[in-house]
Amino acid sequence: MFLAFLIAAAIATHSDGLPVKAPKSVGMSAERLATIDRVIQRGITAGGFPGASVIVGRKGATVVSKGFGRLGWTKDSPLVLPDRTIYDLASLTKVIGTTTAAMMLFDEGKLVLDEKVTHYVPGFNGGQKEDVTVRQLLMHRGGLPAGRELWRHARTPDEAKQLVLDAPLEYRPGTGFVYSDLGADILGMVVENIAGERMDSFLQRRVFGPLGMTDTGFLPNDSLVYRIAPTEVTPPRGYPLKGEVHDENAYALGGVAGHAGLFGTAGDLSIFAQMLLNGGTYDGNRIIADSTVKLFTARAAGSRALGWEVGEGQHGAGTYLGENSYGHTGFTGTSMWIDPEREMFVILLTNRVHAARARRPSKVIADVRADLADAAALAITDENLAVAEMPASFRADKALGWNRPVRTAKARKSNGSKRSTSTVHASTKVAAKSSAAKKKASLAQAPKKTTAKKSIAAKKSIAATKPAGPAKKKATHG
């Protein structure tokens, strides 16, 4: 059984990529790694995504390289192959593209982390923007809002770029945290202004080309569309998306943006991940200095490093990855986590935004990401890292909240209180109606000479028996 698994992995891996090794040879359990198949398949069966690419690597080798399901939901849709199927990487662009470019320019002394952004992008000014530093952008602490609907207002990429620059700050730089696409876009402008070329050409020339990442880049050629996983079926653009960036704002910016726009295969990303684990070098090519890799991937504040996120049991990091692990996720259903202590990386690429059949595909992909990281970490057999017992069940086995929200005890108590209040109101209304009816009958039997003053008093008495309506609540953001 394991031999068939190994052969399949070998077929799916490029000869010029990472070597394929048996789990045992790199200190991993093949039996525990098999949990990955169950977890991913449950996500597909539940309708969270039609297919997935998974690669797990350890100690310089690929241990798991497997495609699951298909590019789309139809039976004639191509099968997923981890080294052939190209996915829209969404916000993985922030780290694989924008942050990497920043790391290289930092190495060359051309980018200073504590320099003001306006030094590199003069158009970024006004309303305390002159106080924003490059470091703050990398940490999502620059005061910028999460995003802006560029696609609704911009007719050209230049107009969209200007809208990014004009976005007002939401808080004083350095005093808060808001995960911001706009911050990544401005960081992309910093990179382009320093490099003197567009980010797609810079990355191709300096990163993807030297590493042999032949299927990674922005604006995929039409000849590649047949092996690109489709995304949105009914986007604002008015036609199904395949080979065009899913993110509407990245599309408005011309398809090359600091926050999204990158496409790639799991096979290519495995090379990139190994380069980082190697301290910035791969196959004799030095891409980034070892000290820079350590600086940018170390915890800087909260759960953020510089550009990267650090593992805290959130966003796909699972429960068992080390405290020095780092990674990122993408809205389309992508993620990559790297654990230097375990010398391991875990890559998951899906197109969960493609006509998902589960009611809550975001919950499905969140659980599957975490389970994948856990299964990989639990498979390690090294004495100092091994976990004795496997969990009785994984998140995907329980599928909690995949098709309906999970009701907590607090929520149930709150709902019960509401029902009780409703019951009281209902009984009050019944009593009020009964009282009003009696008073009406009493008035009907009274002498016809009843004065207007008494009639008004009677009406007030009837009105007093009616329960007051609920007070208006101020609108709150969910």
C-alpha positions as CSV (number, residue, x, y, z in Angstrom):
1,M,0.0,0.0,0.0
2,F,2.8,2.4,1.0
3,L,4.7,1.5,-2.2
4,A,1.8,2.6,-4.3
5,F,1.6,5.8,-2.4
6,L,5.3,6.5,-2.9
7,I,5.1,5.7,-6.6
8,A,2.2,8.1,-7.0
9,A,4.1,10.8,-5.3
10,A,7.2,10.2,-7.4
11,I,5.1,10.4,-10.6
12,A,3.5,13.7,-9.4
13,T,6.9,15.4,-8.6
14,H,9.1,17.1,-11.2
15,S,12.5,15.6,-11.5
16,D,14.1,19.0,-11.0
17,G,12.1,19.8,-7.9
18,L,12.6,18.4,-4.4
19,P,13.6,14.8,-4.1
20,V,10.9,12.4,-3.0
21,K,11.7,10.3,0.1
22,A,9.8,7.7,2.2
23,P,8.4,9.1,5.4
24,K,10.5,6.9,7.6
25,S,13.7,8.2,6.1
26,V,12.9,11.7,7.3
27,G,11.5,10.7,10.7
28,M,7.8,10.6,9.8
29,S,5.1,8.0,10.1
30,A,3.4,6.9,6.9
31,E,0.4,5.6,8.8
32,R,-0.2,9.0,10.4
33,L,0.3,10.9,7.2
34,A,-2.5,8.8,5.7
35,T,-4.9,10.9,7.9
36,I,-4.3,13.6,5.3
37,D,-6.3,11.7,2.7
38,R,-9.3,11.3,4.9
39,V,-9.3,15.0,6.0
40,I,-9.0,16.4,2.4
41,Q,-11.6,14.0,1.0
42,R,-14.1,14.9,3.7
43,G,-13.7,18.6,2.7
44,I,-14.4,17.7,-0.9
45,T,-17.3,15.3,-0.1
46,A,-18.9,18.1,2.1
47,G,-18.8,20.4,-0.9
48,G,-16.2,22.8,0.5
49,F,-14.0,22.7,-2.6
50,P,-13.9,20.5,-5.8
51,G,-10.2,19.6,-5.5
52,A,-6.9,20.2,-3.7
53,S,-3.2,20.1,-4.1
54,V,-1.3,19.0,-1.0
55,I,2.5,18.8,-0.5
56,V,4.3,18.1,2.8
57,G,8.0,18.3,2.9
58,R,10.6,17.6,5.6
59,K,14.4,17.7,5.8
60,G,14.8,18.8,2.2
61,A,12.5,16.2,0.7
62,T,8.9,15.8,-0.4
63,V,7.1,13.3,1.7
64,V,3.5,13.8,0.5
65,S,2.7,15.2,-3.0
66,K,-0.9,14.5,-4.0
67,G,-3.8,15.9,-5.9
68,F,-7.4,15.3,-4.7
69,G,-10.5,15.7,-6.7
70,R,-10.9,17.9,-9.8
71,L,-10.5,21.5,-10.9
72,G,-14.2,21.9,-11.1
73,W,-17.3,20.0,-10.0
74,T,-18.1,18.2,-13.2
75,K,-16.9,14.7,-14.0
76,D,-15.2,15.8,-17.1
77,S,-13.2,18.4,-15.3
78,P,-9.4,17.7,-15.2
79,L,-7.9,15.9,-12.2
80,V,-5.8,17.9,-9.8
81,L,-2.1,17.3,-10.1
82,P,0.1,19.1,-7.5
83,D,2.8,20.0,-10.0
84,R,0.5,20.9,-12.9
85,T,-2.7,22.4,-11.5
86,I,-2.3,26.2,-11.2
87,Y,-4.3,28.0,-8.4
88,D,-5.0,31.6,-7.8
89,L,-2.9,32.1,-4.6
90,A,-4.8,35.2,-3.4
91,S,-3.2,36.7,-0.3
92,L,-0.2,34.3,-0.5
93,T,0.9,37.0,-2.9
94,K,1.6,39.2,0.1
95,V,4.4,36.9,1.4
96,I,5.6,35.0,-1.7
97,G,5.6,38.1,-3.8
98,T,5.6,41.4,-2.0
99,T,7.4,40.5,1.3
100,T,10.0,38.5,-0.6
101,A,10.7,41.5,-2.8
102,A,11.0,43.7,0.2
103,M,13.4,41.2,1.9
104,M,15.7,41.3,-1.2
105,L,15.7,45.1,-1.3
106,F,16.4,45.2,2.4
107,D,19.4,42.9,1.8
108,E,20.8,45.3,-0.7
109,G,20.4,48.3,1.6
110,K,17.9,49.9,-0.7
111,L,14.9,49.5,1.7
112,V,15.1,50.7,5.3
113,L,12.4,49.3,7.6
114,D,12.0,52.3,9.8
115,E,12.1,54.8,6.9
116,K,8.9,56.7,6.2
117,V,6.8,55.3,3.3
118,T,6.5,58.7,1.8
119,H,10.2,58.7,1.2
120,Y,9.7,55.9,-1.4
121,V,6.2,56.9,-2.5
122,P,5.9,60.7,-2.4
123,G,2.2,60.5,-3.3
124,F,1.4,58.8,0.0
125,N,0.8,61.8,2.2
126,G,-1.7,63.8,4.3
127,G,-3.6,62.9,7.5
128,Q,-0.6,61.5,9.4
129,K,0.5,59.3,6.4
130,E,3.9,61.0,6.6
131,D,4.4,59.1,9.9
132,V,3.8,55.6,8.5
133,T,6.9,53.4,8.2
134,V,7.7,50.4,6.0
135,R,7.9,48.2,9.1
136,Q,4.4,49.3,10.1
137,L,3.1,48.3,6.6
138,L,4.7,44.9,6.9
139,M,3.1,44.4,10.3
140,H,-0.4,45.8,9.3
141,R,0.0,48.5,11.8
142,G,0.2,51.5,9.5
143,G,-3.3,52.9,10.2
144,L,-4.8,51.9,6.9
145,P,-8.2,50.4,6.6
146,A,-8.7,46.8,5.6
147,G,-9.6,47.7,2.0
148,R,-11.5,49.9,-0.3
149,E,-13.9,49.0,-3.2
150,L,-11.5,50.1,-5.9
151,W,-13.4,48.1,-8.5
152,R,-16.5,50.1,-8.1
153,H,-14.9,53.5,-8.7
154,A,-11.8,53.0,-10.8
155,R,-11.9,52.8,-14.6
156,T,-8.2,52.2,-15.1
157,P,-5.3,50.7,-13.0
158,D,-3.9,54.3,-12.6
159,E,-7.2,55.5,-11.1
160,A,-7.3,52.4,-8.8
161,K,-3.7,53.1,-7.7
162,Q,-4.6,56.7,-6.9
163,L,-7.6,55.5,-4.8
164,V,-5.2,53.4,-2.8
165,L,-2.9,56.3,-2.2
166,D,-5.8,58.6,-1.2
167,A,-7.3,56.2,1.3
168,P,-7.5,58.0,4.7
169,L,-6.0,56.4,7.8
170,E,-8.4,54.8,10.3
171,Y,-6.1,55.2,13.4
172,R,-2.7,56.7,14.3
173,P,0.2,54.6,12.8
174,G,1.7,52.1,15.2
175,T,-1.2,52.2,17.7
176,G,-3.4,49.4,16.4
177,F,-3.6,46.4,14.0
178,V,-5.9,46.1,11.0
179,Y,-5.1,43.4,8.4
180,S,-4.9,45.6,5.3
181,D,-4.8,44.8,1.6
182,L,-4.2,48.5,1.0
183,G,-1.1,48.4,3.1
184,A,0.2,45.5,1.0
185,D,-0.6,47.5,-2.2
186,I,1.4,50.5,-1.0
187,L,4.3,48.2,0.0
188,G,4.1,46.9,-3.6
189,M,4.5,50.5,-4.8
190,V,7.5,50.9,-2.5
191,V,9.1,47.9,-4.1
192,E,8.4,49.0,-7.6
193,N,9.7,52.5,-7.0
194,I,12.9,51.2,-5.5
195,A,13.4,48.5,-8.1
196,G,12.5,50.7,-11.0
197,E,10.3,48.0,-12.5
198,R,6.9,46.4,-12.0
199,M,6.7,43.8,-9.3
200,D,5.8,40.9,-11.7
201,S,9.0,41.4,-13.8
202,F,11.1,41.9,-10.7
203,L,10.0,38.7,-9.0
204,Q,10.3,36.7,-12.2
205,R,13.8,37.9,-12.8
206,R,15.0,37.7,-9.2
207,V,13.0,34.9,-7.6
208,F,10.8,32.6,-9.7
209,G,13.3,32.3,-12.6
210,P,16.4,31.5,-10.5
211,L,14.4,29.0,-8.4
212,G,12.9,27.2,-11.4
213,M,9.3,28.1,-10.4
214,T,8.1,27.9,-14.0
215,D,4.4,28.0,-13.2
216,T,4.4,30.9,-10.8
217,G,3.6,34.5,-11.7
218,F,1.1,37.2,-12.4
219,L,-1.2,37.4,-15.4
220,P,-1.0,33.8,-16.6
221,N,-0.7,33.3,-20.3
222,D,-3.8,32.0,-22.2
223,S,-2.0,28.8,-23.0
224,L,-2.1,27.9,-19.4
225,V,-5.8,28.3,-18.8
226,Y,-6.7,24.7,-19.3
227,R,-4.8,23.7,-16.1
228,I,-5.8,26.7,-14.0
229,A,-8.4,26.0,-11.4
230,P,-11.6,28.2,-11.9
231,T,-12.7,30.5,-9.1
232,E,-15.8,32.7,-9.0
233,V,-18.8,31.7,-11.2
234,T,-20.8,34.9,-10.9
235,P,-18.4,37.8,-10.0
236,P,-19.1,41.5,-10.4
237,R,-17.2,41.3,-13.7
238,G,-20.2,39.3,-15.1
239,Y,-18.5,36.1,-16.3
240,P,-17.0,33.0,-14.7
241,L,-13.3,33.5,-13.8
242,K,-10.5,31.2,-14.8
243,G,-7.0,32.5,-15.3
244,E,-7.9,36.0,-14.1
245,V,-7.3,37.1,-10.6
246,H,-10.3,36.5,-8.4
247,D,-9.8,39.5,-6.2
248,E,-11.7,42.4,-7.7
249,N,-9.4,45.1,-6.4
250,A,-6.3,43.3,-7.7
251,Y,-8.1,43.1,-11.1
252,A,-8.8,46.9,-10.9
253,L,-5.1,47.4,-10.3
254,G,-4.3,45.6,-13.5
255,G,-3.8,42.1,-12.1
256,V,-0.5,42.9,-10.5
257,A,-0.9,44.1,-6.9
258,G,0.8,43.9,-3.6
259,H,-2.1,42.0,-1.9
260,A,-3.2,39.5,-4.6
261,G,-2.7,38.5,-8.2
262,L,-0.1,35.7,-8.0
263,F,-0.8,32.2,-9.5
264,G,1.2,29.1,-8.9
265,T,1.4,25.3,-8.3
266,A,1.9,23.5,-5.1
267,G,5.1,22.1,-6.6
268,D,6.5,25.5,-7.2
269,L,5.6,26.6,-3.7
270,S,7.4,23.6,-2.2
271,I,10.7,24.9,-3.8
272,F,10.0,28.4,-2.3
273,A,9.3,26.9,1.1
274,Q,12.4,24.8,1.1
275,M,14.4,27.9,0.0
276,L,13.3,29.6,3.2
277,L,14.0,26.5,5.4
278,N,17.5,26.5,3.8
279,G,18.0,30.0,5.1
280,G,17.4,31.8,1.7
281,T,19.2,29.5,-0.7
282,Y,18.1,26.7,-3.0
283,D,20.1,24.6,-5.5
284,G,23.1,26.9,-5.3
285,N,21.1,30.1,-5.7
286,R,21.2,32.6,-2.9
287,I,17.9,34.5,-3.0
288,I,17.8,36.1,0.5
289,A,20.3,36.4,3.3
290,D,19.9,33.9,6.1
291,S,19.8,36.8,8.7
292,T,17.0,38.4,6.7
293,V,14.9,35.3,6.6
294,K,15.2,35.1,10.4
295,L,14.4,38.8,10.9
296,F,11.3,38.8,8.7
297,T,9.8,35.5,10.0
298,A,10.3,36.2,13.7
299,R,7.4,37.4,15.8
300,A,7.3,41.2,15.7
301,A,4.0,42.0,17.5
302,G,1.0,39.9,18.4
303,S,0.6,37.1,15.8
304,R,2.5,39.0,13.1
305,A,6.1,38.8,11.8
306,L,7.2,41.2,9.0
307,G,4.7,40.3,6.3
308,W,4.2,36.8,7.6
309,E,1.9,35.5,10.3
310,V,3.3,33.3,13.1
311,G,1.8,30.0,14.2
312,E,-0.6,30.4,17.1
313,G,-3.2,27.7,16.4
314,Q,-5.0,30.0,14.0
315,H,-5.5,30.4,10.2
316,G,-4.4,26.9,9.3
317,A,-1.4,26.6,11.7
318,G,-3.2,23.8,13.6
319,T,-2.4,22.9,17.2
320,Y,1.0,21.2,17.0
321,L,3.3,23.4,14.9
322,G,6.1,25.0,16.8
323,E,6.1,28.6,18.2
324,N,8.6,29.6,15.5
325,S,6.4,28.5,12.6
326,Y,5.2,31.0,10.1
327,G,2.9,31.1,7.1
328,H,0.0,32.7,5.5
329,T,-3.4,32.0,3.9
330,G,-5.3,33.1,0.9
331,F,-9.0,33.8,0.5
332,T,-9.4,31.5,-2.5
333,G,-8.6,28.5,-0.2
334,T,-4.8,28.5,-0.1
335,S,-2.2,28.2,2.7
336,M,1.4,27.6,3.4
337,W,3.0,26.9,6.8
338,I,6.7,26.5,7.5
339,D,8.1,25.1,10.7
340,P,11.9,25.6,11.1
341,E,12.1,23.6,14.3
342,R,10.6,20.6,12.5
343,E,12.3,21.4,9.2
344,M,8.9,21.0,7.6
345,F,6.5,22.8,5.4
346,V,2.8,22.1,4.6
347,I,1.1,23.5,1.5
348,L,-2.6,23.4,0.6
349,L,-4.1,24.9,-2.5
350,T,-7.8,24.8,-3.3
351,N,-10.4,26.8,-5.1
352,R,-13.0,26.9,-2.4
353,V,-14.6,30.0,-3.9
354,H,-15.7,28.0,-7.0
355,A,-19.4,27.3,-6.6
356,A,-18.9,25.7,-3.2
357,R,-21.7,23.3,-2.3
358,A,-21.2,23.5,1.5
359,R,-23.2,26.3,3.1
360,R,-20.2,27.6,5.0
361,P,-17.1,26.8,2.8
362,S,-15.0,29.2,4.9
363,K,-15.4,27.0,7.9
364,V,-14.7,23.9,5.9
365,I,-11.4,25.2,4.6
366,A,-10.4,26.6,8.0
367,D,-10.8,23.1,9.6
368,V,-9.1,21.3,6.7
369,R,-6.1,23.6,6.8
370,A,-5.7,23.1,10.6
371,D,-6.1,19.3,10.3
372,L,-3.5,19.1,7.5
373,A,-1.0,21.0,9.7
374,D,-1.8,18.8,12.7
375,A,-1.6,15.5,10.7
376,A,1.9,16.5,9.4
377,A,3.2,17.5,12.8
378,L,1.7,14.4,14.5
379,A,3.5,12.2,11.9
380,I,6.9,13.3,13.1
381,T,8.6,10.5,15.0
382,D,11.7,12.3,16.2
383,E,12.1,11.6,20.0
384,N,12.1,15.3,21.0
385,L,9.1,16.2,18.7
386,A,6.9,13.1,18.7
387,V,3.4,13.2,20.1
388,A,2.5,9.9,21.7
389,E,-1.2,9.7,20.9
390,M,-3.2,10.7,17.9
391,P,-6.5,12.6,18.5
392,A,-9.6,10.4,18.6
393,S,-11.0,12.6,15.8
394,F,-10.0,15.5,13.7
395,R,-12.0,18.7,13.0
396,A,-13.0,17.3,9.6
397,D,-14.4,14.2,11.2
398,K,-16.8,16.4,13.3
399,A,-17.6,18.9,10.6
400,L,-18.9,21.3,13.2
401,G,-20.4,24.4,11.6
402,W,-19.8,23.3,8.0
403,N,-23.4,23.7,7.1
404,R,-24.9,25.7,9.9
405,P,-23.5,27.9,12.6
406,V,-22.4,26.2,15.8
407,R,-24.7,27.3,18.7
408,T,-22.7,27.9,21.9
409,A,-24.1,27.5,25.4
410,K,-24.1,31.3,25.7
411,A,-26.0,31.6,22.4
412,R,-28.6,29.0,23.5
413,K,-29.1,30.8,26.8
414,S,-29.5,34.1,25.0
415,N,-32.0,32.6,22.6
416,G,-33.9,31.0,25.5
417,S,-34.1,34.4,27.2
418,K,-35.4,35.9,24.0
419,R,-38.1,33.2,23.7
420,S,-39.0,33.7,27.3
421,T,-39.3,37.5,26.8
422,S,-41.4,36.9,23.7
423,T,-43.7,34.6,25.7
424,V,-44.1,37.3,28.4
425,H,-44.9,39.9,25.7
426,A,-47.4,37.6,24.1
427,S,-49.2,37.0,27.4
428,T,-49.2,40.7,28.1
429,K,-50.7,41.4,24.8
430,V,-53.5,38.8,25.4
431,A,-54.2,40.4,28.8
432,A,-54.2,43.8,27.3
433,K,-56.7,42.8,24.6
434,S,-58.9,41.2,27.3
435,S,-58.8,44.3,29.4
436,A,-59.4,46.6,26.5
437,A,-62.4,44.5,25.4
438,K,-63.9,44.7,28.9
439,K,-63.4,48.5,29.1
440,K,-64.9,48.8,25.6
441,A,-68.0,46.8,26.7
442,S,-68.2,48.9,29.8
443,L,-68.2,52.1,27.8
444,A,-70.8,50.7,25.4
445,Q,-73.1,50.2,28.4
446,A,-72.5,53.6,29.9
447,P,-75.1,56.5,29.5
448,K,-74.9,58.3,26.2
449,K,-74.3,61.6,28.0
450,T,-70.6,60.6,28.7
451,T,-68.6,63.7,28.2
452,A,-65.7,63.9,25.8
453,K,-63.4,64.3,28.7
454,K,-64.4,61.0,30.2
455,S,-64.1,59.4,26.7
456,I,-60.5,60.6,26.4
457,A,-59.7,59.3,29.8
458,A,-61.1,55.9,28.9
459,K,-59.0,55.8,25.7
460,K,-55.9,56.6,27.8
461,S,-56.8,53.8,30.2
462,I,-57.0,51.3,27.3
463,A,-53.7,52.5,25.8
464,A,-52.0,52.1,29.2
465,T,-52.8,48.4,29.2
466,K,-50.9,47.8,25.9
467,P,-47.2,46.7,26.3
468,A,-44.6,49.2,25.2
469,G,-42.8,48.4,22.0
470,P,-39.0,47.6,22.0
471,A,-36.7,50.6,22.2
472,K,-34.7,51.2,19.0
473,K,-31.1,49.9,19.1
474,K,-28.2,51.6,17.7
475,A,-26.7,49.9,14.7
476,T,-23.6,47.8,15.4
477,H,-21.1,46.2,13.1
478,G,-21.0,42.4,13.1
